[in-house]
Amino acid sequence: MEELEKSIRINNLLDQYGKLLTTHQLEVLSLYYQMDLSLSEISEQLNISRNGAYDAIKKGITLLEKYESKLHLVQKKEELDAYFESLKQKCSKEELEIINKIEGMVK
């Protein structure tokens, strides 16, 4: 998986499951993937070792992937997004308004 794709996936997982992580794991993952800080910058900011930051990232990602493997919420969201996009390609202006309303309600 490319770095950009991995980053997008982790951010999607964080959006869905971030609140299930410890405060520390969430903070480190957010700094690394959302704020694009390096391990050194994170270790300085949080007053932890680089290895501590690395470990928190690895453990956090493992947990996020575990939650997704059991719940599939990110996968279902992606499938739903793709379904709505395919519907929008095949509809009239009036139908598009209805689809947009429905899409807004389910998201």
PAMITI-47354 format. One record per residue (C-alpha): residue number from 1; residue in one letter; x, y, z. Coordinates in steps of 0.001 Angstrom, whole numbers, always signed. Each point is the difference from the previous one (the first is absolute). Example, Ala and Ser with C-alpha at 12.3 -4.5 7.8 and 13.67 -1.06 7.14 Angstrom:
REM PAMITI-47354
dose num: 1&residuo: a&x: +12300&y: -4500&z: +7800
dose num: 2&residuo: s&x: +1370&y: +3440&z: -660
***
This chain:
REM PAMITI-47354
dose num: 1&residuo: m&x: +0&y: +0&z: +0
dose num: 2&residuo: e&x: +1375&y: +3415&z: -961
dose num: 3&residuo: e&x: +703&y: +2497&z: +2760
dose num: 4&residuo: l&x: -2787&y: +2339&z: -1127
dose num: 5&residuo: e&x: -2520&y: -2844&z: -178
dose num: 6&residuo: k&x: +1130&y: -1223&z: +3418
dose num: 7&residuo: s&x: -360&y: +3485&z: +1454
dose num: 8&residuo: i&x: -3512&y: +376&z: -1439
dose num: 9&residuo: r&x: -982&y: -3421&z: +1356
dose num: 10&residuo: i&x: +1348&y: +772&z: +3486
dose num: 11&residuo: n&x: -1819&y: +3343&z: +24
dose num: 12&residuo: n&x: -3248&y: -1739&z: -996
dose num: 13&residuo: l&x: +541&y: -2566&z: +2751
dose num: 14&residuo: l&x: +719&y: +2799&z: +2478
dose num: 15&residuo: d&x: -3229&y: +1732&z: -979
dose num: 16&residuo: q&x: -1989&y: -3173&z: +657
dose num: 17&residuo: y&x: +1800&y: -1563&z: +2946
dose num: 18&residuo: g&x: +2289&y: +2655&z: +1483
dose num: 19&residuo: k&x: -2095&y: +381&z: +3136
dose num: 20&residuo: l&x: +590&y: -3672&z: +794
dose num: 21&residuo: l&x: +3755&y: +584&z: +344
dose num: 22&residuo: t&x: +1737&y: +1235&z: +3119
dose num: 23&residuo: t&x: +439&y: +3753&z: +209
dose num: 24&residuo: h&x: +3744&y: -441&z: -496
dose num: 25&residuo: q&x: -371&y: -2218&z: -3088
dose num: 26&residuo: l&x: -2533&y: +2358&z: -1540
dose num: 27&residuo: e&x: +2210&y: +3016&z: +657
dose num: 28&residuo: v&x: +3104&y: -1631&z: -1488
dose num: 29&residuo: l&x: -1851&y: -1321&z: -3060
dose num: 30&residuo: s&x: -1655&y: +3384&z: -560
dose num: 31&residuo: l&x: +3327&y: +1801&z: +194
dose num: 32&residuo: y&x: +1625&y: -2476&z: -2364
dose num: 33&residuo: y&x: -2744&y: -477&z: -2601
dose num: 34&residuo: q&x: -2069&y: +3182&z: +213
dose num: 35&residuo: m&x: +2611&y: +2582&z: +989
dose num: 36&residuo: d&x: +2805&y: -1748&z: -1959
dose num: 37&residuo: l&x: +2506&y: +277&z: +2851
dose num: 38&residuo: s&x: +3087&y: -2216&z: +51
dose num: 39&residuo: l&x: +752&y: -2438&z: +2795
dose num: 40&residuo: s&x: +2617&y: +2421&z: +1313
dose num: 41&residuo: e&x: -2464&y: +2889&z: +35
dose num: 42&residuo: i&x: -2609&y: -2123&z: +1767
dose num: 43&residuo: s&x: +2508&y: -1199&z: +2582
dose num: 44&residuo: e&x: +1044&y: +3582&z: +736
dose num: 45&residuo: q&x: -3565&y: +1288&z: +173
dose num: 46&residuo: l&x: -1263&y: -2804&z: +2259
dose num: 47&residuo: n&x: +3234&y: -449&z: +1946
dose num: 48&residuo: i&x: +297&y: -3684&z: -922
dose num: 49&residuo: s&x: +2674&y: -1979&z: -1825
dose num: 50&residuo: r&x: -73&y: -470&z: -3756
dose num: 51&residuo: n&x: -437&y: -3707&z: +682
dose num: 52&residuo: g&x: -2968&y: +775&z: +2271
dose num: 53&residuo: a&x: -1616&y: +1996&z: -2800
dose num: 54&residuo: y&x: +708&y: -2780&z: -2498
dose num: 55&residuo: d&x: -1464&y: -2631&z: +2330
dose num: 56&residuo: a&x: -3153&y: +2058&z: +587
dose num: 57&residuo: i&x: -462&y: +359&z: -3762
dose num: 58&residuo: k&x: +486&y: -3713&z: -654
dose num: 59&residuo: k&x: -2318&y: -1060&z: +2837
dose num: 60&residuo: g&x: -2608&y: +2568&z: -1016
dose num: 61&residuo: i&x: +8&y: -1133&z: -3635
dose num: 62&residuo: t&x: -265&y: -3630&z: +1082
dose num: 63&residuo: l&x: -3052&y: +829&z: +2106
dose num: 64&residuo: l&x: -1616&y: +2070&z: -2761
dose num: 65&residuo: e&x: +457&y: -2834&z: -2491
dose num: 66&residuo: k&x: -1373&y: -2484&z: +2547
dose num: 67&residuo: y&x: -3147&y: +2106&z: +483
dose num: 68&residuo: e&x: -461&y: +309&z: -3759
dose num: 69&residuo: s&x: +466&y: -3744&z: -533
dose num: 70&residuo: k&x: -2845&y: -641&z: +2449
dose num: 71&residuo: l&x: -2373&y: +2890&z: -763
dose num: 72&residuo: h&x: +756&y: +936&z: -3653
dose num: 73&residuo: l&x: -1314&y: +3551&z: +481
dose num: 74&residuo: v&x: +2595&y: +1636&z: -2268
dose num: 75&residuo: q&x: -581&y: -2624&z: -2694
dose num: 76&residuo: k&x: -3773&y: +493&z: +200
dose num: 77&residuo: k&x: +391&y: +3778&z: -186
dose num: 78&residuo: e&x: +2205&y: -308&z: -3095
dose num: 79&residuo: e&x: -2506&y: -2361&z: -1623
dose num: 80&residuo: l&x: -2876&y: +2360&z: +795
dose num: 81&residuo: d&x: +1936&y: +2981&z: -1400
dose num: 82&residuo: a&x: +708&y: -1935&z: -3204
dose num: 83&residuo: y&x: -3652&y: -1029&z: -278
dose num: 84&residuo: f&x: -1218&y: +3590&z: +318
dose num: 85&residuo: e&x: +2543&y: +1149&z: -2583
dose num: 86&residuo: s&x: -1167&y: -2656&z: -2454
dose num: 87&residuo: l&x: -3631&y: +1028&z: +570
dose num: 88&residuo: k&x: +840&y: +3643&z: -642
dose num: 89&residuo: q&x: +1503&y: -872&z: -3393
dose num: 90&residuo: k&x: -3267&y: -1510&z: -1225
dose num: 91&residuo: c&x: -2675&y: +2390&z: +1186
dose num: 92&residuo: s&x: -1890&y: +3108&z: -936
dose num: 93&residuo: k&x: +304&y: +3338&z: +1794
dose num: 94&residuo: e&x: -3086&y: -693&z: +2115
dose num: 95&residuo: e&x: +1247&y: -3449&z: +936
dose num: 96&residuo: l&x: +3397&y: +1468&z: +862
dose num: 97&residuo: e&x: -1632&y: +2309&z: +2552
dose num: 98&residuo: i&x: -1723&y: -2978&z: +1621
dose num: 99&residuo: i&x: +3204&y: -2049&z: +22
dose num: 100&residuo: n&x: +1923&y: +2889&z: +1568
dose num: 101&residuo: k&x: -2649&y: +277&z: +2728
dose num: 102&residuo: i&x: +136&y: -3709&z: +745
dose num: 103&residuo: e&x: +3788&y: +39&z: -43
dose num: 104&residuo: g&x: +10&y: +2865&z: +2493
dose num: 105&residuo: m&x: -2287&y: -1937&z: +2331
dose num: 106&residuo: v&x: +2077&y: -3178&z: +40
dose num: 107&residuo: k&x: +3370&y: +1657&z: +487
***
